[in-house]
Amino acid sequence: MANIDVVEFELGGERYALDIQLAREIVEMIPITPIPRAPAYVSGVINLCGEITNIMNLNTLLGLLNTETRDNQKIIVLVPEAAGGSNVGIIVDDVSGVMQVPEADIECMGEGFSSEFSHFVKGIIKVRGDEAEKKSKRLIIWIDMQKMLADLVST
């Protein structure tokens, strides 16, 4: 059975993950230049190593309550292929790290569960072992970031 590598991060006290191959780098929060009349989920742009990078607020994009800015917020910069060739970064509350997940520990969303958000969920990751015991059998929502970004472009 294969393992899947994901980047685990936190938003509003909940755990999420995205495919490791979509993450180019993780950077500390830096000042973001706002863009007038941009959609609510666009926080603005940054200059990252000479490249203008669009920064999206993942809380707003997912329809979660916006929490106050935290000291440990990070920007996960995605590979250009994830966003149709654009430079995009997403703001998250914190990044836990990279984890290998056995396919057996991933549950797909059931057909009966339908919401605007559910078609952006690749699955639910069940954390096992000692770490799960410490955090009471926690679950991680595995987001299909490519599908989410593609949907933004098409709307």
N, CA, C and O atoms as a GROMACS GRO file, in nm:
protein
  620
    1MET      N    1   0.085  -0.118   0.000
    1MET     CA    2   0.000   0.000   0.000
    1MET      C    3   0.089   0.124   0.000
    1MET      O    4   0.188   0.129   0.072
    2ALA      N    5   0.054   0.223  -0.081
    2ALA     CA    6   0.137   0.342  -0.098
    2ALA      C    7   0.112   0.444   0.012
    2ALA      O    8   0.005   0.450   0.073
    3ASN      N    9   0.214   0.526   0.034
    3ASN     CA   10   0.202   0.640   0.123
    3ASN      C   11   0.186   0.766   0.040
    3ASN      O   12   0.238   0.775  -0.072
    4ILE      N   13   0.115   0.862   0.094
    4ILE     CA   14   0.095   0.990   0.027
    4ILE      C   15   0.158   1.097   0.114
    4ILE      O   16   0.132   1.102   0.235
    5ASP      N   17   0.241   1.184   0.054
    5ASP     CA   18   0.306   1.291   0.128
    5ASP      C   19   0.221   1.417   0.122
    5ASP      O   20   0.181   1.461   0.014
    6VAL      N   21   0.194   1.475   0.239
    6VAL     CA   22   0.114   1.598   0.247
    6VAL      C   23   0.182   1.697   0.340
    6VAL      O   24   0.260   1.660   0.427
    7VAL      N   25   0.149   1.826   0.320
    7VAL     CA   26   0.189   1.931   0.413
    7VAL      C   27   0.070   1.954   0.505
    7VAL      O   28  -0.040   1.983   0.459
    8GLU      N   29   0.093   1.940   0.635
    8GLU     CA   30  -0.014   1.960   0.733
    8GLU      C   31  -0.006   2.103   0.786
    8GLU      O   32   0.102   2.151   0.820
    9PHE      N   33  -0.121   2.170   0.791
    9PHE     CA   34  -0.124   2.307   0.842
    9PHE      C   35  -0.250   2.330   0.924
    9PHE      O   36  -0.340   2.247   0.926
   10GLU      N   37  -0.254   2.444   0.991
   10GLU     CA   38  -0.365   2.476   1.080
   10GLU      C   39  -0.435   2.602   1.033
   10GLU      O   40  -0.373   2.699   0.988
   11LEU      N   41  -0.568   2.599   1.045
   11LEU     CA   42  -0.654   2.715   1.018
   11LEU      C   43  -0.762   2.716   1.124
   11LEU      O   44  -0.838   2.620   1.135
   12GLY      N   45  -0.770   2.822   1.200
   12GLY     CA   46  -0.877   2.834   1.299
   12GLY      C   47  -0.885   2.719   1.396
   12GLY      O   48  -0.995   2.680   1.436
   13GLY      N   49  -0.771   2.663   1.434
   13GLY     CA   50  -0.769   2.554   1.531
   13GLY      C   51  -0.794   2.417   1.472
   13GLY      O   52  -0.786   2.317   1.544
   14GLU      N   53  -0.824   2.408   1.344
   14GLU     CA   54  -0.847   2.278   1.278
   14GLU      C   55  -0.727   2.244   1.190
   14GLU      O   56  -0.651   2.331   1.150
   15ARG      N   57  -0.712   2.115   1.163
   15ARG     CA   58  -0.600   2.065   1.082
   15ARG      C   59  -0.643   2.039   0.938
   15ARG      O   60  -0.750   1.983   0.913
   16TYR      N   61  -0.558   2.081   0.846
   16TYR     CA   62  -0.580   2.061   0.703
   16TYR      C   63  -0.450   2.012   0.642
   16TYR      O   64  -0.344   2.019   0.704
   17ALA      N   65  -0.460   1.963   0.519
   17ALA     CA   66  -0.341   1.918   0.447
   17ALA      C   67  -0.359   1.945   0.298
   17ALA      O   68  -0.471   1.954   0.249
   18LEU      N   69  -0.246   1.957   0.228
   18LEU     CA   70  -0.247   1.964   0.083
   18LEU      C   71  -0.131   1.881   0.031
   18LEU      O   72  -0.036   1.853   0.104
   19ASP      N   73  -0.138   1.843  -0.095
   19ASP     CA   74  -0.035   1.758  -0.155
   19ASP      C   75   0.101   1.827  -0.149
   19ASP      O   76   0.112   1.945  -0.182
   20ILE      N   77   0.204   1.754  -0.108
   20ILE     CA   78   0.338   1.810  -0.094
   20ILE      C   79   0.392   1.863  -0.227
   20ILE      O   80   0.464   1.963  -0.229
   21GLN      N   81   0.358   1.797  -0.337
   21GLN     CA   82   0.412   1.841  -0.466
   21GLN      C   83   0.357   1.976  -0.511
   21GLN      O   84   0.409   2.036  -0.605
   22LEU      N   85   0.251   2.025  -0.444
   22LEU     CA   86   0.196   2.157  -0.478
   22LEU      C   87   0.265   2.269  -0.404
   22LEU      O   88   0.254   2.386  -0.442
   23ALA      N   89   0.339   2.236  -0.297
   23ALA     CA   90   0.405   2.339  -0.216
   23ALA      C   91   0.547   2.362  -0.267
   23ALA      O   92   0.628   2.270  -0.272
   24ARG      N   93   0.574   2.487  -0.305
   24ARG     CA   94   0.710   2.522  -0.349
   24ARG      C   95   0.797   2.556  -0.230
   24ARG      O   96   0.911   2.511  -0.220
   25GLU      N   97   0.742   2.638  -0.139
   25GLU     CA   98   0.815   2.674  -0.018
   25GLU      C   99   0.718   2.728   0.085
   25GLU      O  100   0.604   2.762   0.055
   26ILE      N  101   0.766   2.736   0.208
   26ILE     CA  102   0.689   2.792   0.318
   26ILE      C  103   0.770   2.909   0.372
   26ILE      O  104   0.886   2.893   0.408
   27VAL      N  105   0.708   3.027   0.376
   27VAL     CA  106   0.779   3.146   0.421
   27VAL      C  107   0.708   3.208   0.541
   27VAL      O  108   0.587   3.193   0.558
   28GLU      N  109   0.785   3.278   0.622
   28GLU     CA  110   0.728   3.353   0.733
   28GLU      C  111   0.640   3.464   0.676
   28GLU      O  112   0.661   3.508   0.563
   29MET      N  113   0.544   3.509   0.754
   29MET     CA  114   0.456   3.617   0.711
   29MET      C  115   0.538   3.743   0.688
   29MET      O  116   0.620   3.781   0.771
   30ILE      N  117   0.515   3.808   0.574
   30ILE     CA  118   0.579   3.935   0.542
   30ILE      C  119   0.469   4.033   0.503
   30ILE      O  120   0.357   3.992   0.476
   31PRO      N  121   0.501   4.164   0.501
   31PRO     CA  122   0.396   4.261   0.465
   31PRO      C  123   0.338   4.233   0.326
   31PRO      O  124   0.411   4.204   0.231
   32ILE      N  125   0.206   4.242   0.319
   32ILE     CA  126   0.133   4.216   0.195
   32ILE      C  127   0.076   4.348   0.145
   32ILE      O  128   0.016   4.424   0.221
   33THR      N  129   0.096   4.375   0.017
   33THR     CA  130   0.041   4.496  -0.044
   33THR      C  131  -0.100   4.467  -0.092
   33THR      O  132  -0.119   4.384  -0.181
   34PRO      N  133  -0.201   4.536  -0.035
   34PRO     CA  134  -0.340   4.509  -0.076
   34PRO      C  135  -0.365   4.557  -0.219
   34PRO      O  136  -0.300   4.650  -0.267
   35ILE      N  137  -0.459   4.493  -0.286
   35ILE     CA  138  -0.498   4.530  -0.422
   35ILE      C  139  -0.640   4.585  -0.415
   35ILE      O  140  -0.732   4.516  -0.372
   36PRO      N  141  -0.659   4.710  -0.459
   36PRO     CA  142  -0.794   4.769  -0.455
   36PRO      C  143  -0.894   4.687  -0.537
   36PRO      O  144  -0.862   4.638  -0.645
   37ARG      N  145  -1.014   4.673  -0.483
   37ARG     CA  146  -1.127   4.606  -0.549
   37ARG      C  147  -1.103   4.459  -0.580
   37ARG      O  148  -1.172   4.402  -0.665
   38ALA      N  149  -1.008   4.398  -0.513
   38ALA     CA  150  -0.983   4.255  -0.532
   38ALA      C  151  -1.090   4.176  -0.457
   38ALA      O  152  -1.148   4.228  -0.361
   39PRO      N  153  -1.116   4.053  -0.497
   39PRO     CA  154  -1.211   3.970  -0.422
   39PRO      C  155  -1.166   3.956  -0.276
   39PRO      O  156  -1.048   3.970  -0.247
   40ALA      N  157  -1.260   3.929  -0.187
   40ALA     CA  158  -1.232   3.922  -0.043
   40ALA      C  159  -1.124   3.820  -0.008
   40ALA      O  160  -1.050   3.839   0.088
   41TYR      N  161  -1.114   3.711  -0.085
   41TYR     CA  162  -1.016   3.609  -0.054
   41TYR      C  163  -0.874   3.645  -0.098
   41TYR      O  164  -0.779   3.574  -0.062
   42VAL      N  165  -0.857   3.753  -0.173
   42VAL     CA  166  -0.724   3.797  -0.216
   42VAL      C  167  -0.673   3.899  -0.114
   42VAL      O  168  -0.726   4.010  -0.104
   43SER      N  169  -0.570   3.861  -0.040
   43SER     CA  170  -0.514   3.952   0.060
   43SER      C  171  -0.428   4.060  -0.006
   43SER      O  172  -0.418   4.171   0.045
   44GLY      N  173  -0.367   4.026  -0.119
   44GLY     CA  174  -0.282   4.121  -0.190
   44GLY      C  175  -0.168   4.049  -0.259
   44GLY      O  176  -0.181   3.933  -0.299
   45VAL      N  177  -0.055   4.121  -0.273
   45VAL     CA  178   0.062   4.063  -0.340
   45VAL      C  179   0.186   4.089  -0.256
   45VAL      O  180   0.192   4.182  -0.175
   46ILE      N  181   0.286   4.003  -0.277
   46ILE     CA  182   0.417   4.022  -0.216
   46ILE      C  183   0.523   4.010  -0.325
   46ILE      O  184   0.498   3.952  -0.430
   47ASN      N  185   0.640   4.064  -0.298
   47ASN     CA  186   0.755   4.045  -0.385
   47ASN      C  187   0.840   3.938  -0.320
   47ASN      O  188   0.905   3.962  -0.218
   48LEU      N  189   0.841   3.820  -0.378
   48LEU     CA  190   0.914   3.708  -0.323
   48LEU      C  191   1.027   3.671  -0.418
   48LEU      O  192   1.004   3.613  -0.524
   49CYS      N  193   1.148   3.704  -0.381
   49CYS     CA  194   1.266   3.677  -0.463
   49CYS      C  195   1.252   3.735  -0.603
   49CYS      O  196   1.289   3.671  -0.701
   50GLY      N  197   1.198   3.856  -0.611
   50GLY     CA  198   1.185   3.923  -0.740
   50GLY      C  199   1.062   3.884  -0.820
   50GLY      O  200   1.042   3.936  -0.930
   51GLU      N  201   0.980   3.795  -0.767
   51GLU     CA  202   0.857   3.753  -0.836
   51GLU      C  203   0.736   3.806  -0.761
   51GLU      O  204   0.728   3.792  -0.639
   52ILE      N  205   0.641   3.866  -0.832
   52ILE     CA  206   0.517   3.910  -0.770
   52ILE      C  207   0.431   3.784  -0.747
   52ILE      O  208   0.404   3.707  -0.839
   53THR      N  209   0.390   3.767  -0.623
   53THR     CA  210   0.313   3.648  -0.584
   53THR      C  211   0.180   3.692  -0.525
   53THR      O  212   0.176   3.771  -0.430
   54ASN      N  213   0.070   3.640  -0.580
   54ASN     CA  214  -0.064   3.669  -0.528
   54ASN      C  215  -0.083   3.592  -0.398
   54ASN      O  216  -0.050   3.474  -0.390
   55ILE      N  217  -0.136   3.660  -0.296
   55ILE     CA  218  -0.156   3.596  -0.167
   55ILE      C  219  -0.306   3.585  -0.139
   55ILE      O  220  -0.379   3.684  -0.142
   56MET      N  221  -0.349   3.463  -0.111
   56MET     CA  222  -0.490   3.436  -0.083
   56MET      C  223  -0.509   3.402   0.063
   56MET      O  224  -0.426   3.335   0.125
   57ASN      N  225  -0.620   3.450   0.118
   57ASN     CA  226  -0.657   3.419   0.255
   57ASN      C  227  -0.741   3.292   0.252
   57ASN      O  228  -0.856   3.294   0.210
   58LEU      N  229  -0.682   3.182   0.296
   58LEU     CA  230  -0.750   3.053   0.288
   58LEU      C  231  -0.873   3.047   0.378
   58LEU      O  232  -0.970   2.978   0.346
   59ASN      N  233  -0.870   3.119   0.492
   59ASN     CA  234  -0.989   3.125   0.578
   59ASN      C  235  -1.109   3.177   0.499
   59ASN      O  236  -1.216   3.117   0.502
   60THR      N  237  -1.091   3.287   0.428
   60THR     CA  238  -1.199   3.348   0.350
   60THR      C  239  -1.239   3.256   0.235
   60THR      O  240  -1.358   3.238   0.208
   61LEU      N  241  -1.140   3.199   0.168
   61LEU     CA  242  -1.165   3.112   0.054
   61LEU      C  243  -1.248   2.990   0.093
   61LEU      O  244  -1.333   2.944   0.015
   62LEU      N  245  -1.224   2.937   0.212
   62LEU     CA  246  -1.296   2.818   0.258
   62LEU      C  247  -1.425   2.854   0.331
   62LEU      O  248  -1.501   2.765   0.372
   63GLY      N  249  -1.451   2.984   0.349
   63GLY     CA  250  -1.572   3.025   0.418
   63GLY      C  251  -1.564   3.004   0.568
   63GLY      O  252  -1.667   2.989   0.634
   64LEU      N  253  -1.444   3.004   0.622
   64LEU     CA  254  -1.425   2.988   0.766
   64LEU      C  255  -1.426   3.125   0.832
   64LEU      O  256  -1.405   3.227   0.766
   65LEU      N  257  -1.451   3.126   0.961
   65LEU     CA  258  -1.446   3.252   1.034
   65LEU      C  259  -1.303   3.304   1.030
   65LEU      O  260  -1.208   3.229   1.053
   66ASN      N  261  -1.288   3.432   1.002
   66ASN     CA  262  -1.155   3.490   1.002
   66ASN      C  263  -1.110   3.512   1.145
   66ASN      O  264  -1.174   3.583   1.222
   67THR      N  265  -1.000   3.451   1.178
   67THR     CA  266  -0.943   3.471   1.310
   67THR      C  267  -0.846   3.587   1.302
   67THR      O  268  -0.804   3.628   1.194
   68GLU      N  269  -0.812   3.640   1.417
   68GLU     CA  270  -0.719   3.752   1.418
   68GLU      C  271  -0.582   3.706   1.367
   68GLU      O  272  -0.550   3.587   1.370
   69THR      N  273  -0.503   3.802   1.321
   69THR     CA  274  -0.370   3.771   1.273
   69THR      C  275  -0.287   3.716   1.388
   69THR      O  276  -0.287   3.772   1.498
   70ARG      N  277  -0.219   3.608   1.363
   70ARG     CA  278  -0.138   3.544   1.466
   70ARG      C  279   0.010   3.561   1.434
   70ARG      O  280   0.048   3.575   1.318
   71ASP      N  281   0.091   3.558   1.536
   71ASP     CA  282   0.235   3.580   1.519
   71ASP      C  283   0.301   3.472   1.434
   71ASP      O  284   0.397   3.501   1.363
   72ASN      N  285   0.252   3.350   1.441
   72ASN     CA  286   0.318   3.240   1.372
   72ASN      C  287   0.257   3.209   1.235
   72ASN      O  288   0.284   3.103   1.180
   73GLN      N  289   0.176   3.300   1.180
   73GLN     CA  290   0.118   3.274   1.047
   73GLN      C  291   0.228   3.254   0.944
   73GLN      O  292   0.336   3.313   0.953
   74LYS      N  293   0.199   3.170   0.846
   74LYS     CA  294   0.294   3.139   0.740
   74LYS      C  295   0.224   3.157   0.605
   74LYS      O  296   0.101   3.163   0.596
   75ILE      N  297   0.305   3.163   0.501
   75ILE     CA  298   0.254   3.163   0.364
   75ILE      C  299   0.308   3.038   0.298
   75ILE      O  300   0.430   3.018   0.289
   76ILE      N  301   0.218   2.952   0.250
   76ILE     CA  302   0.260   2.837   0.172
   76ILE      C  303   0.256   2.882   0.026
   76ILE      O  304   0.149   2.907  -0.029
   77VAL      N  305   0.375   2.892  -0.036
   77VAL     CA  306   0.384   2.933  -0.175
   77VAL      C  307   0.369   2.807  -0.260
   77VAL      O  308   0.442   2.710  -0.243
   78LEU      N  309   0.275   2.812  -0.351
   78LEU     CA  310   0.246   2.695  -0.435
   78LEU      C  311   0.330   2.696  -0.562
   78LEU      O  312   0.374   2.802  -0.607
   79VAL      N  313   0.351   2.580  -0.620
   79VAL     CA  314   0.418   2.573  -0.749
   79VAL      C  315   0.327   2.638  -0.853
   79VAL      O  316   0.205   2.626  -0.843
   80PRO      N  317   0.383   2.705  -0.953
   80PRO     CA  318   0.298   2.772  -1.053
   80PRO      C  319   0.197   2.679  -1.121
   80PRO      O  320   0.088   2.723  -1.155
   81GLU      N  321   0.232   2.552  -1.140
   81GLU     CA  322   0.141   2.457  -1.204
   81GLU      C  323   0.012   2.438  -1.125
   81GLU      O  324  -0.091   2.403  -1.182
   82ALA      N  325   0.017   2.459  -0.994
   82ALA     CA  326  -0.102   2.442  -0.910
   82ALA      C  327  -0.207   2.547  -0.940
   82ALA      O  328  -0.326   2.524  -0.920
   83ALA      N  329  -0.162   2.663  -0.988
   83ALA     CA  330  -0.254   2.775  -1.010
   83ALA      C  331  -0.253   2.820  -1.156
   83ALA      O  332  -0.259   2.940  -1.184
   84GLY      N  333  -0.244   2.726  -1.247
   84GLY     CA  334  -0.250   2.758  -1.389
   84GLY      C  335  -0.136   2.848  -1.436
   84GLY      O  336  -0.155   2.928  -1.527
   85GLY      N  337  -0.019   2.835  -1.375
   85GLY     CA  338   0.098   2.912  -1.416
   85GLY      C  339   0.121   3.040  -1.337
   85GLY      O  340   0.223   3.106  -1.355
   86SER      N  341   0.028   3.075  -1.248
   86SER     CA  342   0.043   3.196  -1.167
   86SER      C  343   0.121   3.167  -1.039
   86SER      O  344   0.125   3.054  -0.991
   87ASN      N  345   0.185   3.272  -0.986
   87ASN     CA  346   0.251   3.261  -0.857
   87ASN      C  347   0.148   3.291  -0.749
   87ASN      O  348   0.095   3.402  -0.742
   88VAL      N  349   0.118   3.191  -0.666
   88VAL     CA  350   0.016   3.205  -0.563
   88VAL      C  351   0.069   3.152  -0.432
   88VAL      O  352   0.138   3.050  -0.427
   89GLY      N  353   0.034   3.222  -0.324
   89GLY     CA  354   0.063   3.176  -0.190
   89GLY      C  355  -0.065   3.180  -0.109
   89GLY      O  356  -0.155   3.259  -0.138
   90ILE      N  357  -0.074   3.095  -0.009
   90ILE     CA  358  -0.193   3.093   0.077
   90ILE      C  359  -0.150   3.118   0.221
   90ILE      O  360  -0.048   3.066   0.266
   91ILE      N  361  -0.228   3.199   0.292
   91ILE     CA  362  -0.200   3.228   0.432
   91ILE      C  363  -0.263   3.120   0.519
   91ILE      O  364  -0.381   3.088   0.505
   92VAL      N  365  -0.181   3.063   0.608
   92VAL     CA  366  -0.230   2.965   0.704
   92VAL      C  367  -0.186   3.009   0.843
   92VAL      O  368  -0.091   3.086   0.857
   93ASP      N  369  -0.254   2.959   0.946
   93ASP     CA  370  -0.221   2.998   1.083
   93ASP      C  371  -0.085   2.944   1.126
   93ASP      O  372  -0.009   3.012   1.195
   94ASP      N  373  -0.055   2.821   1.086
   94ASP     CA  374   0.073   2.761   1.119
   94ASP      C  375   0.092   2.637   1.031
   94ASP      O  376  -0.006   2.581   0.981
   95VAL      N  377   0.216   2.596   1.012
   95VAL     CA  378   0.247   2.475   0.937
   95VAL      C  379   0.306   2.374   1.034
   95VAL      O  380   0.404   2.403   1.102
   96SER      N  381   0.246   2.255   1.040
   96SER     CA  382   0.293   2.151   1.131
   96SER      C  383   0.411   2.076   1.072
   96SER      O  384   0.502   2.036   1.145
   97GLY      N  385   0.411   2.056   0.941
   97GLY     CA  386   0.519   1.984   0.876
   97GLY      C  387   0.468   1.892   0.768
   97GLY      O  388   0.351   1.897   0.729
   98VAL      N  389   0.558   1.810   0.720
   98VAL     CA  390   0.526   1.713   0.616
   98VAL      C  391   0.499   1.580   0.683
   98VAL      O  392   0.571   1.540   0.775
   99MET      N  393   0.396   1.511   0.636
   99MET     CA  394   0.369   1.378   0.692
   99MET      C  395   0.339   1.279   0.580
   99MET      O  396   0.284   1.315   0.476
  100GLN      N  397   0.376   1.155   0.604
  100GLN     CA  398   0.344   1.046   0.511
  100GLN      C  399   0.221   0.976   0.564
  100GLN      O  400   0.215   0.936   0.680
  101VAL      N  401   0.122   0.963   0.477
  101VAL     CA  402  -0.005   0.904   0.517
  101VAL      C  403  -0.029   0.777   0.436
  101VAL      O  404  -0.031   0.782   0.313
  102PRO      N  405  -0.047   0.663   0.503
  102PRO     CA  406  -0.083   0.542   0.429
  102PRO      C  407  -0.222   0.560   0.367
  102PRO      O  408  -0.312   0.616   0.430
  103GLU      N  409  -0.240   0.512   0.246
  103GLU     CA  410  -0.370   0.525   0.179
  103GLU      C  411  -0.483   0.466   0.262
  103GLU      O  412  -0.597   0.513   0.254
  104ALA      N  413  -0.453   0.365   0.343
  104ALA     CA  414  -0.556   0.302   0.427
  104ALA      C  415  -0.609   0.398   0.534
  104ALA      O  416  -0.718   0.376   0.589
  105ASP      N  417  -0.534   0.504   0.565
  105ASP     CA  418  -0.576   0.600   0.668
  105ASP      C  419  -0.652   0.718   0.610
  105ASP      O  420  -0.674   0.818   0.679
  106ILE      N  421  -0.692   0.709   0.484
  106ILE     CA  422  -0.765   0.818   0.419
  106ILE      C  423  -0.905   0.770   0.383
  106ILE      O  424  -0.922   0.668   0.317
  107GLU      N  425  -1.004   0.844   0.428
  107GLU     CA  426  -1.144   0.814   0.394
  107GLU      C  427  -1.194   0.916   0.294
  107GLU      O  428  -1.169   1.036   0.310
  108CYS      N  429  -1.262   0.870   0.193
  108CYS     CA  430  -1.322   0.961   0.095
  108CYS      C  431  -1.451   1.018   0.152
  108CYS      O  432  -1.515   0.957   0.238
  109MET      N  433  -1.488   1.134   0.104
  109MET     CA  434  -1.615   1.196   0.146
  109MET      C  435  -1.728   1.114   0.086
  109MET      O  436  -1.721   1.074  -0.030
  110GLY      N  437  -1.830   1.090   0.163
  110GLY     CA  438  -1.944   1.014   0.114
  110GLY      C  439  -2.028   1.095   0.016
  110GLY      O  440  -2.029   1.218   0.022
  111GLU      N  441  -2.096   1.028  -0.071
  111GLU     CA  442  -2.182   1.095  -0.169
  111GLU      C  443  -2.294   1.172  -0.102
  111GLU      O  444  -2.341   1.273  -0.155
  112GLY      N  445  -2.339   1.125   0.015
  112GLY     CA  446  -2.448   1.191   0.084
  112GLY      C  447  -2.409   1.324   0.146
  112GLY      O  448  -2.496   1.404   0.182
  113PHE      N  449  -2.278   1.348   0.158
  113PHE     CA  450  -2.230   1.474   0.217
  113PHE      C  451  -2.207   1.572   0.105
  113PHE      O  452  -2.115   1.555   0.025
  114SER      N  453  -2.288   1.674   0.100
  114SER     CA  454  -2.275   1.768  -0.010
  114SER      C  455  -2.276   1.911   0.043
  114SER      O  456  -2.365   1.951   0.118
  115SER      N  457  -2.176   1.984   0.004
  115SER     CA  458  -2.172   2.126   0.034
  115SER      C  459  -2.084   2.192  -0.071
  115SER      O  460  -2.020   2.125  -0.151
  116GLU      N  461  -2.083   2.323  -0.068
  116GLU     CA  462  -2.000   2.396  -0.163
  116GLU      C  463  -1.854   2.358  -0.143
  116GLU      O  464  -1.776   2.355  -0.238
  117PHE      N  465  -1.816   2.329  -0.019
  117PHE     CA  466  -1.678   2.298   0.015
  117PHE      C  467  -1.642   2.152  -0.012
  117PHE      O  468  -1.526   2.123  -0.042
  118SER      N  469  -1.738   2.061  -0.002
  118SER     CA  470  -1.705   1.918  -0.004
  118SER      C  471  -1.639   1.872  -0.134
  118SER      O  472  -1.564   1.775  -0.132
  119HIS      N  473  -1.665   1.937  -0.248
  119HIS     CA  474  -1.599   1.890  -0.369
  119HIS      C  475  -1.454   1.936  -0.378
  119HIS      O  476  -1.384   1.901  -0.472
  120PHE      N  477  -1.409   2.016  -0.280
  120PHE     CA  478  -1.268   2.054  -0.271
  120PHE      C  479  -1.193   1.965  -0.172
  120PHE      O  480  -1.073   1.984  -0.151
  121VAL      N  481  -1.262   1.870  -0.112
  121VAL     CA  482  -1.199   1.781  -0.014
  121VAL      C  483  -1.163   1.649  -0.082
  121VAL      O  484  -1.250   1.579  -0.134
  122LYS      N  485  -1.033   1.617  -0.080
  122LYS     CA  486  -0.988   1.490  -0.138
  122LYS      C  487  -1.020   1.374  -0.046
  122LYS      O  488  -1.043   1.262  -0.091
  123GLY      N  489  -1.019   1.402   0.084
  123GLY     CA  490  -1.047   1.297   0.181
  123GLY      C  491  -1.022   1.345   0.322
  123GLY      O  492  -0.979   1.458   0.345
  124ILE      N  493  -1.049   1.257   0.416
  124ILE     CA  494  -1.025   1.283   0.556
  124ILE      C  495  -0.915   1.188   0.602
  124ILE      O  496  -0.926   1.066   0.586
  125ILE      N  497  -0.809   1.244   0.659
  125ILE     CA  498  -0.695   1.165   0.705
  125ILE      C  499  -0.714   1.132   0.852
  125ILE      O  500  -0.733   1.221   0.936
  126LYS      N  501  -0.708   1.003   0.883
  126LYS     CA  502  -0.717   0.958   1.022
  126LYS      C  503  -0.575   0.940   1.074
  126LYS      O  504  -0.497   0.862   1.018
  127VAL      N  505  -0.540   1.013   1.179
  127VAL     CA  506  -0.406   1.004   1.236
  127VAL      C  507  -0.406   0.891   1.338
  127VAL      O  508  -0.492   0.884   1.426
  128ARG      N  509  -0.308   0.803   1.326
  128ARG     CA  510  -0.299   0.687   1.414
  128ARG      C  511  -0.175   0.696   1.502
  128ARG      O  512  -0.091   0.784   1.485
  129GLY      N  513  -0.166   0.604   1.596
  129GLY     CA  514  -0.046   0.591   1.677
  129GLY      C  515  -0.040   0.687   1.793
  129GLY      O  516  -0.142   0.744   1.835
  130ASP      N  517   0.081   0.704   1.846
  130ASP     CA  518   0.102   0.786   1.966
  130ASP      C  519   0.054   0.929   1.949
  130ASP      O  520  -0.006   0.986   2.040
  131GLU      N  521   0.081   0.988   1.832
  131GLU     CA  522   0.042   1.127   1.810
  131GLU      C  523  -0.110   1.143   1.817
  131GLU      O  524  -0.160   1.242   1.869
  132ALA      N  525  -0.182   1.045   1.764
  132ALA     CA  526  -0.328   1.051   1.767
  132ALA      C  527  -0.380   1.040   1.911
  132ALA      O  528  -0.478   1.106   1.947
  133GLU      N  529  -0.314   0.959   1.991
  133GLU     CA  530  -0.358   0.944   2.130
  133GLU      C  531  -0.346   1.076   2.205
  133GLU      O  532  -0.432   1.110   2.286
  134LYS      N  533  -0.240   1.150   2.177
  134LYS     CA  534  -0.219   1.280   2.242
  134LYS      C  535  -0.326   1.380   2.200
  134LYS      O  536  -0.364   1.467   2.279
  135LYS      N  537  -0.374   1.367   2.080
  135LYS     CA  538  -0.468   1.466   2.028
  135LYS      C  539  -0.605   1.403   2.003
  135LYS      O  540  -0.677   1.445   1.912
  136SER      N  541  -0.639   1.306   2.082
  136SER     CA  542  -0.768   1.237   2.079
  136SER      C  543  -0.815   1.200   1.938
  136SER      O  544  -0.916   1.251   1.889
  137LYS      N  545  -0.742   1.113   1.876
  137LYS     CA  546  -0.778   1.056   1.744
  137LYS      C  547  -0.816   1.165   1.644
  137LYS      O  548  -0.924   1.161   1.585
  138ARG      N  549  -0.729   1.259   1.626
  138ARG     CA  550  -0.762   1.374   1.541
  138ARG      C  551  -0.776   1.336   1.394
  138ARG      O  552  -0.724   1.235   1.347
  139LEU      N  553  -0.848   1.422   1.324
  139LEU     CA  554  -0.870   1.406   1.181
  139LEU      C  555  -0.813   1.528   1.110
  139LEU      O  556  -0.809   1.638   1.165
  140ILE      N  557  -0.768   1.507   0.987
  140ILE     CA  558  -0.712   1.615   0.905
  140ILE      C  559  -0.790   1.619   0.774
  140ILE      O  560  -0.809   1.516   0.710
  141ILE      N  561  -0.835   1.737   0.736
  141ILE     CA  562  -0.908   1.754   0.610
  141ILE      C  563  -0.806   1.776   0.499
  141ILE      O  564  -0.729   1.873   0.502
  142TRP      N  565  -0.806   1.686   0.401
  142TRP     CA  566  -0.712   1.692   0.289
  142TRP      C  567  -0.779   1.769   0.176
  142TRP      O  568  -0.875   1.722   0.116
  143ILE      N  569  -0.727   1.888   0.148
  143ILE     CA  570  -0.787   1.979   0.050
  143ILE      C  571  -0.730   1.955  -0.089
  143ILE      O  572  -0.609   1.936  -0.105
  144ASP      N  573  -0.817   1.957  -0.189
  144ASP     CA  574  -0.775   1.950  -0.329
  144ASP      C  575  -0.751   2.093  -0.376
  144ASP      O  576  -0.839   2.156  -0.436
  145MET      N  577  -0.631   2.144  -0.349
  145MET     CA  578  -0.598   2.283  -0.376
  145MET      C  579  -0.604   2.315  -0.525
  145MET      O  580  -0.647   2.424  -0.563
  146GLN      N  581  -0.562   2.223  -0.610
  146GLN     CA  582  -0.566   2.249  -0.754
  146GLN      C  583  -0.710   2.268  -0.802
  146GLN      O  584  -0.737   2.359  -0.881
  147LYS      N  585  -0.801   2.184  -0.755
  147LYS     CA  586  -0.941   2.196  -0.794
  147LYS      C  587  -0.999   2.328  -0.743
  147LYS      O  588  -1.074   2.395  -0.814
  148MET      N  589  -0.963   2.365  -0.621
  148MET     CA  590  -1.014   2.490  -0.564
  148MET      C  591  -0.966   2.610  -0.646
  148MET      O  592  -1.045   2.700  -0.677
  149LEU      N  593  -0.838   2.613  -0.681
  149LEU     CA  594  -0.784   2.725  -0.758
  149LEU      C  595  -0.839   2.727  -0.900
  149LEU      O  596  -0.867   2.834  -0.954
  150ALA      N  597  -0.856   2.609  -0.960
  150ALA     CA  598  -0.913   2.602  -1.094
  150ALA      C  599  -1.056   2.654  -1.095
  150ALA      O  600  -1.098   2.720  -1.191
  151ASP      N  601  -1.130   2.625  -0.988
  151ASP     CA  602  -1.268   2.673  -0.976
  151ASP      C  603  -1.272   2.826  -0.966
  151ASP      O  604  -1.364   2.889  -1.020
  152LEU      N  605  -1.175   2.885  -0.897
  152LEU     CA  606  -1.169   3.031  -0.886
  152LEU      C  607  -1.147   3.096  -1.021
  152LEU      O  608  -1.208   3.198  -1.053
  153VAL      N  609  -1.059   3.036  -1.100
  153VAL     CA  610  -1.028   3.091  -1.232
  153VAL      C  611  -1.148   3.082  -1.325
  153VAL      O  612  -1.170   3.170  -1.407
  154SER      N  613  -1.227   2.975  -1.311
  154SER     CA  614  -1.339   2.954  -1.403
  154SER      C  615  -1.463   3.034  -1.364
  154SER      O  616  -1.557   3.042  -1.444
  155THR      N  617  -1.466   3.094  -1.242
  155THR     CA  618  -1.583   3.170  -1.202
  155THR      C  619  -1.573   3.315  -1.236
  155THR      O  620  -1.665   3.392  -1.208
   0.00000   0.00000   0.00000
